[in-house]
Amino acid sequence: MQLVKCKYRIKCELGACGNRADYSLLPARSGIRSILHVCEPCLTELSALISEELGEKEGK
């Protein structure tokens, strides 16, 4: 999986966010329709949620 700067003028695809996408998440071995385009605020929030969830699992 790769996280790259978004080359296109496209909206963030998370929820009802209307921001312009700053990053593209490219899953390994999948087609172009699998790419997730996200803005920086959504990526930051998603990162915090993932860190919190993984931290809880490691502590158990």
Buried (B, 14 or more C-beta within 10 A) or exposed (E): EEEEEBEEEEEBBBEEBEEBBBBBBBEEEEEEEEBBBBBEEBBEBBEEEEEEEEEEEEEE
